[in-house]
Amino acid sequence: MTTKRITSVETEVECPRCGEPSSVAVPDGSEISVRSTVAAFGDHETVTCSRGHRYWVYSC
Ligand SMILES: [Zn+2]
């Protein structure tokens, strides 16, 4: 029996609309992409920048 451990790391992303940096926690070792539209699949975090823009960070 194996135990799967997922660790999260804080990484910095930029708002696609204004470039404002925000930090988001993503699974360690995953590749992330920033989208300004939501997709109905994949692991993602919703981020709201300090100027109120909402975007999505996908990890895979
Ligand atoms: Zn923004």
PDB file of the backbone (N, CA, C, O) and the ligand in Angstrom, with CONECT records:
HET     ZN  A 101       1
ATOM      1  N   MET A   1       0.848  -1.192   0.000  1.00  0.00           N
ATOM      2  CA  MET A   1       0.000   0.000   0.000  1.00  0.00           C
ATOM      3  C   MET A   1       0.887   1.247   0.000  1.00  0.00           C
ATOM      4  O   MET A   1       1.779   1.400   0.834  1.00  0.00           O
ATOM      5  N   THR A   2       0.627   2.087  -0.915  1.00  0.00           N
ATOM      6  CA  THR A   2       1.433   3.301  -1.004  1.00  0.00           C
ATOM      7  C   THR A   2       0.612   4.515  -0.581  1.00  0.00           C
ATOM      8  O   THR A   2      -0.600   4.583  -0.784  1.00  0.00           O
ATOM      9  N   THR A   3       1.289   5.423  -0.015  1.00  0.00           N
ATOM     10  CA  THR A   3       0.649   6.663   0.394  1.00  0.00           C
ATOM     11  C   THR A   3       1.094   7.780  -0.537  1.00  0.00           C
ATOM     12  O   THR A   3       2.283   8.058  -0.689  1.00  0.00           O
ATOM     13  N   LYS A   4       0.132   8.392  -1.137  1.00  0.00           N
ATOM     14  CA  LYS A   4       0.443   9.482  -2.052  1.00  0.00           C
ATOM     15  C   LYS A   4       0.393  10.804  -1.293  1.00  0.00           C
ATOM     16  O   LYS A   4      -0.634  11.190  -0.735  1.00  0.00           O
ATOM     17  N   ARG A   5       1.511  11.466  -1.293  1.00  0.00           N
ATOM     18  CA  ARG A   5       1.562  12.746  -0.597  1.00  0.00           C
ATOM     19  C   ARG A   5       1.702  13.880  -1.597  1.00  0.00           C
ATOM     20  O   ARG A   5       2.600  13.896  -2.438  1.00  0.00           O
ATOM     21  N   ILE A   6       0.810  14.799  -1.480  1.00  0.00           N
ATOM     22  CA  ILE A   6       0.890  15.981  -2.343  1.00  0.00           C
ATOM     23  C   ILE A   6       1.281  17.178  -1.487  1.00  0.00           C
ATOM     24  O   ILE A   6       0.574  17.566  -0.557  1.00  0.00           O
ATOM     25  N   THR A   7       2.394  17.729  -1.822  1.00  0.00           N
ATOM     26  CA  THR A   7       2.805  18.944  -1.122  1.00  0.00           C
ATOM     27  C   THR A   7       2.531  20.144  -2.015  1.00  0.00           C
ATOM     28  O   THR A   7       2.655  20.074  -3.238  1.00  0.00           O
ATOM     29  N   SER A   8       2.171  21.205  -1.397  1.00  0.00           N
ATOM     30  CA  SER A   8       1.901  22.430  -2.148  1.00  0.00           C
ATOM     31  C   SER A   8       3.033  23.420  -1.973  1.00  0.00           C
ATOM     32  O   SER A   8       3.660  23.510  -0.918  1.00  0.00           O
ATOM     33  N   VAL A   9       3.267  24.141  -3.016  1.00  0.00           N
ATOM     34  CA  VAL A   9       4.259  25.214  -2.943  1.00  0.00           C
ATOM     35  C   VAL A   9       3.595  26.524  -3.338  1.00  0.00           C
ATOM     36  O   VAL A   9       2.694  26.568  -4.175  1.00  0.00           O
ATOM     37  N   GLU A  10       4.065  27.563  -2.719  1.00  0.00           N
ATOM     38  CA  GLU A  10       3.593  28.892  -3.076  1.00  0.00           C
ATOM     39  C   GLU A  10       4.379  29.370  -4.290  1.00  0.00           C
ATOM     40  O   GLU A  10       5.610  29.370  -4.287  1.00  0.00           O
ATOM     41  N   THR A  11       3.675  29.764  -5.295  1.00  0.00           N
ATOM     42  CA  THR A  11       4.354  30.300  -6.461  1.00  0.00           C
ATOM     43  C   THR A  11       3.707  31.631  -6.844  1.00  0.00           C
ATOM     44  O   THR A  11       2.558  31.908  -6.500  1.00  0.00           O
ATOM     45  N   GLU A  12       4.465  32.428  -7.553  1.00  0.00           N
ATOM     46  CA  GLU A  12       3.954  33.741  -7.906  1.00  0.00           C
ATOM     47  C   GLU A  12       3.450  33.731  -9.348  1.00  0.00           C
ATOM     48  O   GLU A  12       4.127  33.253 -10.258  1.00  0.00           O
ATOM     49  N   VAL A  13       2.272  34.259  -9.529  1.00  0.00           N
ATOM     50  CA  VAL A  13       1.696  34.361 -10.864  1.00  0.00           C
ATOM     51  C   VAL A  13       1.356  35.825 -11.130  1.00  0.00           C
ATOM     52  O   VAL A  13       1.208  36.626 -10.207  1.00  0.00           O
ATOM     53  N   GLU A  14       1.239  36.145 -12.396  1.00  0.00           N
ATOM     54  CA  GLU A  14       0.892  37.511 -12.766  1.00  0.00           C
ATOM     55  C   GLU A  14      -0.512  37.556 -13.337  1.00  0.00           C
ATOM     56  O   GLU A  14      -0.917  36.688 -14.110  1.00  0.00           O
ATOM     57  N   CYS A  15      -1.239  38.577 -12.944  1.00  0.00           N
ATOM     58  CA  CYS A  15      -2.567  38.785 -13.494  1.00  0.00           C
ATOM     59  C   CYS A  15      -2.456  39.005 -15.003  1.00  0.00           C
ATOM     60  O   CYS A  15      -1.679  39.851 -15.446  1.00  0.00           O
ATOM     61  N   PRO A  16      -3.231  38.248 -15.804  1.00  0.00           N
ATOM     62  CA  PRO A  16      -3.143  38.425 -17.267  1.00  0.00           C
ATOM     63  C   PRO A  16      -3.680  39.772 -17.741  1.00  0.00           C
ATOM     64  O   PRO A  16      -3.441  40.163 -18.883  1.00  0.00           O
ATOM     65  N   ARG A  17      -4.388  40.474 -16.894  1.00  0.00           N
ATOM     66  CA  ARG A  17      -4.960  41.752 -17.320  1.00  0.00           C
ATOM     67  C   ARG A  17      -4.110  42.947 -16.940  1.00  0.00           C
ATOM     68  O   ARG A  17      -4.001  43.903 -17.708  1.00  0.00           O
ATOM     69  N   CYS A  18      -3.507  42.902 -15.763  1.00  0.00           N
ATOM     70  CA  CYS A  18      -2.762  44.084 -15.325  1.00  0.00           C
ATOM     71  C   CYS A  18      -1.342  43.759 -14.876  1.00  0.00           C
ATOM     72  O   CYS A  18      -0.569  44.673 -14.589  1.00  0.00           O
ATOM     73  N   GLY A  19      -0.980  42.483 -14.810  1.00  0.00           N
ATOM     74  CA  GLY A  19       0.378  42.118 -14.446  1.00  0.00           C
ATOM     75  C   GLY A  19       0.669  42.149 -12.954  1.00  0.00           C
ATOM     76  O   GLY A  19       1.813  41.965 -12.538  1.00  0.00           O
ATOM     77  N   GLU A  20      -0.336  42.374 -12.167  1.00  0.00           N
ATOM     78  CA  GLU A  20      -0.180  42.409 -10.714  1.00  0.00           C
ATOM     79  C   GLU A  20       0.175  41.010 -10.190  1.00  0.00           C
ATOM     80  O   GLU A  20      -0.550  40.053 -10.463  1.00  0.00           O
ATOM     81  N   PRO A  21       1.274  40.879  -9.443  1.00  0.00           N
ATOM     82  CA  PRO A  21       1.632  39.550  -8.953  1.00  0.00           C
ATOM     83  C   PRO A  21       0.780  39.106  -7.766  1.00  0.00           C
ATOM     84  O   PRO A  21       0.431  39.904  -6.897  1.00  0.00           O
ATOM     85  N   SER A  22       0.457  37.825  -7.753  1.00  0.00           N
ATOM     86  CA  SER A  22      -0.238  37.222  -6.620  1.00  0.00           C
ATOM     87  C   SER A  22       0.431  35.890  -6.352  1.00  0.00           C
ATOM     88  O   SER A  22       0.991  35.284  -7.265  1.00  0.00           O
ATOM     89  N   SER A  23       0.384  35.429  -5.122  1.00  0.00           N
ATOM     90  CA  SER A  23       0.932  34.103  -4.836  1.00  0.00           C
ATOM     91  C   SER A  23      -0.212  33.113  -4.719  1.00  0.00           C
ATOM     92  O   SER A  23      -1.281  33.422  -4.192  1.00  0.00           O
ATOM     93  N   VAL A  24       0.043  31.908  -5.228  1.00  0.00           N
ATOM     94  CA  VAL A  24      -0.967  30.859  -5.230  1.00  0.00           C
ATOM     95  C   VAL A  24      -0.284  29.550  -4.857  1.00  0.00           C
ATOM     96  O   VAL A  24       0.880  29.329  -5.191  1.00  0.00           O
ATOM     97  N   ALA A  25      -1.010  28.694  -4.167  1.00  0.00           N
ATOM     98  CA  ALA A  25      -0.454  27.390  -3.790  1.00  0.00           C
ATOM     99  C   ALA A  25      -0.805  26.363  -4.856  1.00  0.00           C
ATOM    100  O   ALA A  25      -1.978  26.150  -5.160  1.00  0.00           O
ATOM    101  N   VAL A  26       0.204  25.734  -5.416  1.00  0.00           N
ATOM    102  CA  VAL A  26       0.003  24.697  -6.427  1.00  0.00           C
ATOM    103  C   VAL A  26       0.739  23.433  -5.987  1.00  0.00           C
ATOM    104  O   VAL A  26       1.695  23.515  -5.215  1.00  0.00           O
ATOM    105  N   PRO A  27       0.305  22.257  -6.469  1.00  0.00           N
ATOM    106  CA  PRO A  27       1.009  21.020  -6.121  1.00  0.00           C
ATOM    107  C   PRO A  27       2.471  21.077  -6.554  1.00  0.00           C
ATOM    108  O   PRO A  27       2.794  21.553  -7.642  1.00  0.00           O
ATOM    109  N   ASP A  28       3.336  20.589  -5.693  1.00  0.00           N
ATOM    110  CA  ASP A  28       4.770  20.637  -5.954  1.00  0.00           C
ATOM    111  C   ASP A  28       5.124  19.911  -7.246  1.00  0.00           C
ATOM    112  O   ASP A  28       4.652  18.799  -7.484  1.00  0.00           O
ATOM    113  N   GLY A  29       5.939  20.524  -8.066  1.00  0.00           N
ATOM    114  CA  GLY A  29       6.420  19.902  -9.291  1.00  0.00           C
ATOM    115  C   GLY A  29       5.473  19.984 -10.469  1.00  0.00           C
ATOM    116  O   GLY A  29       5.774  19.449 -11.536  1.00  0.00           O
ATOM    117  N   SER A  30       4.344  20.635 -10.307  1.00  0.00           N
ATOM    118  CA  SER A  30       3.408  20.704 -11.419  1.00  0.00           C
ATOM    119  C   SER A  30       3.696  21.921 -12.290  1.00  0.00           C
ATOM    120  O   SER A  30       4.292  22.912 -11.868  1.00  0.00           O
ATOM    121  N   GLU A  31       3.244  21.785 -13.510  1.00  0.00           N
ATOM    122  CA  GLU A  31       3.401  22.892 -14.443  1.00  0.00           C
ATOM    123  C   GLU A  31       2.113  23.704 -14.389  1.00  0.00           C
ATOM    124  O   GLU A  31       1.016  23.144 -14.385  1.00  0.00           O
ATOM    125  N   ILE A  32       2.250  24.997 -14.349  1.00  0.00           N
ATOM    126  CA  ILE A  32       1.049  25.818 -14.224  1.00  0.00           C
ATOM    127  C   ILE A  32       0.838  26.679 -15.452  1.00  0.00           C
ATOM    128  O   ILE A  32       1.781  27.064 -16.144  1.00  0.00           O
ATOM    129  N   SER A  33      -0.418  26.966 -15.696  1.00  0.00           N
ATOM    130  CA  SER A  33      -0.732  27.931 -16.744  1.00  0.00           C
ATOM    131  C   SER A  33      -1.824  28.856 -16.230  1.00  0.00           C
ATOM    132  O   SER A  33      -2.720  28.440 -15.496  1.00  0.00           O
ATOM    133  N   VAL A  34      -1.731  30.094 -16.623  1.00  0.00           N
ATOM    134  CA  VAL A  34      -2.672  31.116 -16.171  1.00  0.00           C
ATOM    135  C   VAL A  34      -3.675  31.371 -17.279  1.00  0.00           C
ATOM    136  O   VAL A  34      -3.311  31.599 -18.433  1.00  0.00           O
ATOM    137  N   ARG A  35      -4.935  31.330 -16.910  1.00  0.00           N
ATOM    138  CA  ARG A  35      -6.002  31.579 -17.889  1.00  0.00           C
ATOM    139  C   ARG A  35      -6.912  32.667 -17.362  1.00  0.00           C
ATOM    140  O   ARG A  35      -7.124  32.800 -16.157  1.00  0.00           O
ATOM    141  N   SER A  36      -7.435  33.430 -18.278  1.00  0.00           N
ATOM    142  CA  SER A  36      -8.405  34.447 -17.871  1.00  0.00           C
ATOM    143  C   SER A  36      -9.837  33.956 -18.048  1.00  0.00           C
ATOM    144  O   SER A  36     -10.792  34.678 -17.761  1.00  0.00           O
ATOM    145  N   THR A  37      -9.975  32.714 -18.526  1.00  0.00           N
ATOM    146  CA  THR A  37     -11.300  32.117 -18.625  1.00  0.00           C
ATOM    147  C   THR A  37     -11.279  30.782 -17.906  1.00  0.00           C
ATOM    148  O   THR A  37     -10.227  30.154 -17.788  1.00  0.00           O
ATOM    149  N   VAL A  38     -12.422  30.348 -17.430  1.00  0.00           N
ATOM    150  CA  VAL A  38     -12.474  29.099 -16.689  1.00  0.00           C
ATOM    151  C   VAL A  38     -12.769  27.935 -17.630  1.00  0.00           C
ATOM    152  O   VAL A  38     -13.556  28.064 -18.568  1.00  0.00           O
ATOM    153  N   ALA A  39     -12.131  26.805 -17.368  1.00  0.00           N
ATOM    154  CA  ALA A  39     -12.420  25.575 -18.095  1.00  0.00           C
ATOM    155  C   ALA A  39     -12.995  24.575 -17.109  1.00  0.00           C
ATOM    156  O   ALA A  39     -12.732  24.648 -15.909  1.00  0.00           O
ATOM    157  N   ALA A  40     -13.771  23.652 -17.616  1.00  0.00           N
ATOM    158  CA  ALA A  40     -14.488  22.731 -16.742  1.00  0.00           C
ATOM    159  C   ALA A  40     -13.679  21.499 -16.374  1.00  0.00           C
ATOM    160  O   ALA A  40     -14.240  20.498 -15.930  1.00  0.00           O
ATOM    161  N   PHE A  41     -12.388  21.561 -16.551  1.00  0.00           N
ATOM    162  CA  PHE A  41     -11.577  20.386 -16.230  1.00  0.00           C
ATOM    163  C   PHE A  41     -10.258  20.815 -15.611  1.00  0.00           C
ATOM    164  O   PHE A  41      -9.860  21.976 -15.701  1.00  0.00           O
ATOM    165  N   GLY A  42      -9.593  19.868 -14.985  1.00  0.00           N
ATOM    166  CA  GLY A  42      -8.263  20.128 -14.447  1.00  0.00           C
ATOM    167  C   GLY A  42      -8.290  20.733 -13.049  1.00  0.00           C
ATOM    168  O   GLY A  42      -9.292  21.290 -12.601  1.00  0.00           O
ATOM    169  N   ASP A  43      -7.161  20.602 -12.388  1.00  0.00           N
ATOM    170  CA  ASP A  43      -7.007  21.229 -11.081  1.00  0.00           C
ATOM    171  C   ASP A  43      -6.734  22.708 -11.284  1.00  0.00           C
ATOM    172  O   ASP A  43      -5.899  23.099 -12.100  1.00  0.00           O
ATOM    173  N   HIS A  44      -7.435  23.496 -10.548  1.00  0.00           N
ATOM    174  CA  HIS A  44      -7.195  24.915 -10.703  1.00  0.00           C
ATOM    175  C   HIS A  44      -7.461  25.674  -9.415  1.00  0.00           C
ATOM    176  O   HIS A  44      -8.179  25.214  -8.528  1.00  0.00           O
ATOM    177  N   GLU A  45      -6.874  26.821  -9.347  1.00  0.00           N
ATOM    178  CA  GLU A  45      -7.098  27.742  -8.240  1.00  0.00           C
ATOM    179  C   GLU A  45      -7.662  29.019  -8.838  1.00  0.00           C
ATOM    180  O   GLU A  45      -7.225  29.472  -9.896  1.00  0.00           O
ATOM    181  N   THR A  46      -8.627  29.586  -8.154  1.00  0.00           N
ATOM    182  CA  THR A  46      -9.152  30.872  -8.587  1.00  0.00           C
ATOM    183  C   THR A  46      -8.396  31.969  -7.841  1.00  0.00           C
ATOM    184  O   THR A  46      -8.271  31.942  -6.616  1.00  0.00           O
ATOM    185  N   VAL A  47      -7.905  32.915  -8.598  1.00  0.00           N
ATOM    186  CA  VAL A  47      -7.117  33.994  -8.023  1.00  0.00           C
ATOM    187  C   VAL A  47      -7.804  35.321  -8.327  1.00  0.00           C
ATOM    188  O   VAL A  47      -8.258  35.557  -9.447  1.00  0.00           O
ATOM    189  N   THR A  48      -7.873  36.165  -7.334  1.00  0.00           N
ATOM    190  CA  THR A  48      -8.349  37.522  -7.568  1.00  0.00           C
ATOM    191  C   THR A  48      -7.205  38.470  -7.237  1.00  0.00           C
ATOM    192  O   THR A  48      -6.706  38.479  -6.111  1.00  0.00           O
ATOM    193  N   CYS A  49      -6.800  39.244  -8.191  1.00  0.00           N
ATOM    194  CA  CYS A  49      -5.682  40.145  -7.967  1.00  0.00           C
ATOM    195  C   CYS A  49      -6.133  41.329  -7.135  1.00  0.00           C
ATOM    196  O   CYS A  49      -7.324  41.516  -6.882  1.00  0.00           O
ATOM    197  N   SER A  50      -5.156  42.129  -6.712  1.00  0.00           N
ATOM    198  CA  SER A  50      -5.474  43.243  -5.817  1.00  0.00           C
ATOM    199  C   SER A  50      -6.316  44.322  -6.493  1.00  0.00           C
ATOM    200  O   SER A  50      -6.859  45.203  -5.827  1.00  0.00           O
ATOM    201  N   ARG A  51      -6.420  44.247  -7.815  1.00  0.00           N
ATOM    202  CA  ARG A  51      -7.268  45.201  -8.528  1.00  0.00           C
ATOM    203  C   ARG A  51      -8.638  44.621  -8.859  1.00  0.00           C
ATOM    204  O   ARG A  51      -9.458  45.266  -9.514  1.00  0.00           O
ATOM    205  N   GLY A  52      -8.873  43.399  -8.399  1.00  0.00           N
ATOM    206  CA  GLY A  52     -10.200  42.818  -8.538  1.00  0.00           C
ATOM    207  C   GLY A  52     -10.428  41.994  -9.790  1.00  0.00           C
ATOM    208  O   GLY A  52     -11.559  41.596 -10.068  1.00  0.00           O
ATOM    209  N   HIS A  53      -9.360  41.729 -10.559  1.00  0.00           N
ATOM    210  CA  HIS A  53      -9.512  40.865 -11.721  1.00  0.00           C
ATOM    211  C   HIS A  53      -9.479  39.412 -11.270  1.00  0.00           C
ATOM    212  O   HIS A  53      -8.664  39.041 -10.425  1.00  0.00           O
ATOM    213  N   ARG A  54     -10.339  38.607 -11.814  1.00  0.00           N
ATOM    214  CA  ARG A  54     -10.342  37.193 -11.454  1.00  0.00           C
ATOM    215  C   ARG A  54      -9.750  36.370 -12.594  1.00  0.00           C
ATOM    216  O   ARG A  54     -10.074  36.581 -13.763  1.00  0.00           O
ATOM    217  N   TYR A  55      -8.886  35.439 -12.240  1.00  0.00           N
ATOM    218  CA  TYR A  55      -8.332  34.532 -13.253  1.00  0.00           C
ATOM    219  C   TYR A  55      -8.073  33.185 -12.633  1.00  0.00           C
ATOM    220  O   TYR A  55      -8.222  33.009 -11.424  1.00  0.00           O
ATOM    221  N   TRP A  56      -7.689  32.244 -13.446  1.00  0.00           N
ATOM    222  CA  TRP A  56      -7.563  30.857 -13.010  1.00  0.00           C
ATOM    223  C   TRP A  56      -6.171  30.332 -13.299  1.00  0.00           C
ATOM    224  O   TRP A  56      -5.598  30.571 -14.362  1.00  0.00           O
ATOM    225  N   VAL A  57      -5.650  29.618 -12.334  1.00  0.00           N
ATOM    226  CA  VAL A  57      -4.335  29.012 -12.473  1.00  0.00           C
ATOM    227  C   VAL A  57      -4.524  27.499 -12.527  1.00  0.00           C
ATOM    228  O   VAL A  57      -4.997  26.882 -11.572  1.00  0.00           O
ATOM    229  N   TYR A  58      -4.149  26.922 -13.649  1.00  0.00           N
ATOM    230  CA  TYR A  58      -4.276  25.473 -13.836  1.00  0.00           C
ATOM    231  C   TYR A  58      -2.939  24.784 -13.581  1.00  0.00           C
ATOM    232  O   TYR A  58      -1.880  25.304 -13.933  1.00  0.00           O
ATOM    233  N   SER A  59      -3.004  23.632 -12.976  1.00  0.00           N
ATOM    234  CA  SER A  59      -1.790  22.853 -12.757  1.00  0.00           C
ATOM    235  C   SER A  59      -1.972  21.454 -13.323  1.00  0.00           C
ATOM    236  O   SER A  59      -3.071  20.899 -13.292  1.00  0.00           O
ATOM    237  N   CYS A  60      -0.898  20.893 -13.836  1.00  0.00           N
ATOM    238  CA  CYS A  60      -0.974  19.540 -14.364  1.00  0.00           C
ATOM    239  C   CYS A  60       0.393  18.861 -14.210  1.00  0.00           C
ATOM    240  O   CYS A  60       0.554  17.702 -14.595  1.00  0.00           O
TER     241      CYS A  60
HETATM  242 ZN    ZN A 101      -5.375  42.394 -12.342  1.00  0.00          ZN2+
END
